[in-house]
Amino acid sequence: MRRELLAIVGVGLFAFSIPAWAQASACDVVTTGATPTQSDVNAAINMSIGATPCTLNIMGANVCNVVVVQRIVNAVMGQGCVVGTHSVVLTWGASTAGTYPIAGYNVFRAPSSAPTAYVQINTALVTTTLTYTDAAVSNSAEYYYAVTAVDTQGTPSGYCTPATATIPPS
């Protein structure tokens, strides 16, 4: 199974998460701990409707709107706190099936400081497209990406040739 990977850095309307291990969560609005809770959602709603002053810095300083509230809701549901304005869009070619058909793909990322220390970043097998958007990049960072094909027996292929992406500072 062989496939090529193309990484495209995109600046879009969406913002992306910084891993919880890297810093305190910006979605922890009421500062009760590192993990956002329903109290954070309530505080963001109050800020977005003008009931309390906006003090958030998720989509930019003092930006409080429905998108920010949705990002906090997503963080409470375990999807990470989405901040910033960059993303990495990965695309690859389909793998050739071996003995068993290809069931889908897993996407892996490694930091530039350890380009072989890959960590799987998709939570479910990518099955319907040959693309994945990395929603957890930080400004001024460089990442290495690789994809594996997984057959219907659950057996993964080796990593494809890695691709790199460099995220701008802002």
C-alpha positions as CSV (number, residue, x, y, z in Angstrom):
1,M,0.0,0.0,0.0
2,R,1.6,3.3,-1.1
3,R,0.2,6.8,-1.2
4,E,1.5,10.3,-1.5
5,L,0.7,13.1,0.9
6,L,0.3,16.7,0.1
7,A,0.2,19.2,2.9
8,I,-1.3,22.6,2.3
9,V,-1.3,25.3,5.0
10,G,-4.4,27.3,4.8
11,V,-5.5,30.4,6.6
12,G,-9.3,30.2,7.0
13,L,-12.3,31.3,8.9
14,F,-11.7,28.5,11.4
15,A,-9.4,28.5,14.3
16,F,-7.6,25.5,15.7
17,S,-6.8,24.0,19.0
18,I,-3.5,24.2,20.9
19,P,-3.0,20.9,22.8
20,A,-4.0,21.0,26.5
21,W,-0.5,19.8,27.5
22,A,1.0,22.9,25.8
23,Q,-0.8,25.5,27.8
24,A,-3.9,26.3,29.9
25,S,-7.0,26.1,27.8
26,A,-8.2,29.5,26.5
27,C,-11.7,27.9,26.6
28,D,-11.5,27.7,30.4
29,V,-13.3,31.1,30.6
30,V,-14.0,31.0,34.4
31,T,-10.7,29.5,35.3
32,T,-12.0,26.6,37.3
33,G,-9.2,24.2,36.0
34,A,-7.6,23.2,32.7
35,T,-10.7,21.6,31.3
36,P,-13.6,23.7,30.1
37,T,-17.0,23.0,31.7
38,Q,-20.6,24.1,31.4
39,S,-19.8,27.2,33.5
40,D,-17.4,28.2,30.7
41,V,-20.2,27.8,28.1
42,N,-22.6,29.9,30.2
43,A,-20.0,32.6,30.7
44,A,-19.3,32.7,26.9
45,I,-23.0,33.0,26.1
46,N,-23.4,35.9,28.6
47,M,-20.4,37.6,26.9
48,S,-21.7,37.0,23.4
49,I,-25.2,38.5,24.2
50,G,-23.6,41.5,26.1
51,A,-24.8,40.5,29.6
52,T,-21.2,40.6,30.8
53,P,-18.1,42.3,29.4
54,C,-16.3,40.3,26.7
55,T,-12.8,39.3,28.0
56,L,-12.1,36.3,25.7
57,N,-9.2,35.8,23.4
58,I,-10.1,32.8,21.3
59,M,-10.8,34.3,17.9
60,G,-9.0,37.5,18.8
61,A,-8.9,39.9,21.8
62,N,-12.4,40.7,23.1
63,V,-14.3,38.8,20.3
64,C,-17.4,37.2,21.7
65,N,-19.9,35.7,19.3
66,V,-21.7,32.5,18.5
67,V,-18.6,31.0,16.8
68,V,-16.6,31.5,20.1
69,V,-19.5,29.9,22.1
70,Q,-19.5,26.9,19.7
71,R,-15.8,26.5,20.1
72,I,-16.2,26.4,23.9
73,V,-19.1,23.9,23.6
74,N,-16.9,21.7,21.4
75,A,-14.0,21.9,24.0
76,V,-16.4,20.9,26.7
77,M,-17.4,17.9,24.6
78,G,-13.7,16.9,24.4
79,Q,-12.8,18.3,21.0
80,G,-10.1,20.6,22.2
81,C,-10.0,24.3,22.6
82,V,-9.9,25.9,19.2
83,V,-7.9,29.2,19.0
84,G,-6.0,31.0,16.3
85,T,-6.5,31.3,12.5
86,H,-4.5,28.6,10.8
87,S,-5.1,25.0,9.6
88,V,-3.3,22.3,7.7
89,V,-5.2,20.5,5.0
90,L,-3.8,17.1,4.1
91,T,-4.6,15.2,0.9
92,W,-3.3,11.9,-0.4
93,G,-3.9,9.4,-3.1
94,A,-5.8,6.2,-2.5
95,S,-3.8,3.1,-1.5
96,T,-3.8,-0.1,-3.5
97,A,-5.5,-2.9,-1.7
98,G,-3.5,-5.9,-0.7
99,T,-5.2,-9.1,0.3
100,Y,-8.1,-7.2,2.0
101,P,-9.8,-4.0,0.8
102,I,-8.8,-0.7,2.3
103,A,-11.2,0.3,5.1
104,G,-9.8,3.8,5.6
105,Y,-6.8,5.9,6.7
106,N,-5.2,7.1,9.9
107,V,-3.4,10.5,10.0
108,F,-0.3,11.1,12.1
109,R,1.6,14.2,13.1
110,A,5.0,14.8,14.7
111,P,6.7,18.0,15.8
112,S,9.7,19.3,13.9
113,S,11.8,18.6,17.0
114,A,11.0,14.9,16.8
115,P,10.0,14.2,13.1
116,T,9.6,10.4,13.8
117,A,7.6,10.7,17.0
118,Y,4.2,10.4,15.2
119,V,1.0,10.6,17.1
120,Q,-2.4,9.7,15.5
121,I,-4.5,12.8,15.3
122,N,-7.7,11.5,13.8
123,T,-10.2,10.1,16.3
124,A,-12.0,7.8,13.7
125,L,-10.8,6.1,10.6
126,V,-10.9,8.6,7.6
127,T,-13.2,6.6,5.2
128,T,-15.2,8.9,2.9
129,T,-12.5,11.3,1.6
130,L,-8.7,11.4,0.9
131,T,-8.3,14.6,2.9
132,Y,-8.0,15.6,6.5
133,T,-7.9,19.1,8.2
134,D,-5.6,19.3,11.2
135,A,-7.5,21.4,13.7
136,A,-4.7,21.6,16.3
137,V,-1.8,23.6,14.9
138,S,0.0,26.4,16.7
139,N,1.4,29.6,15.2
140,S,5.1,29.6,14.3
141,A,5.3,25.8,14.5
142,E,6.5,23.2,12.0
143,Y,4.9,19.7,11.7
144,Y,5.5,16.4,9.9
145,Y,2.6,14.4,8.7
146,A,2.2,10.8,7.5
147,V,-0.8,8.6,6.7
148,T,-1.3,4.9,6.9
149,A,-3.9,2.8,5.1
150,V,-5.9,0.4,7.2
151,D,-7.5,-2.7,5.7
152,T,-10.8,-4.3,6.6
153,Q,-8.9,-6.7,9.0
154,G,-7.6,-3.6,10.9
155,T,-4.0,-4.0,9.7
156,P,-2.2,-0.7,9.0
157,S,0.3,-0.1,6.2
158,G,3.6,1.6,6.9
159,Y,3.7,5.4,7.0
160,C,3.6,7.1,3.6
161,T,6.4,9.5,2.7
162,P,6.1,12.3,5.3
163,A,5.0,15.9,4.4
164,T,5.9,19.0,6.3
165,A,3.9,22.1,7.1
166,T,5.2,25.4,8.5
167,I,2.6,27.5,10.3
168,P,3.0,31.3,10.0
169,P,3.5,33.4,13.2
170,S,0.1,35.1,12.9
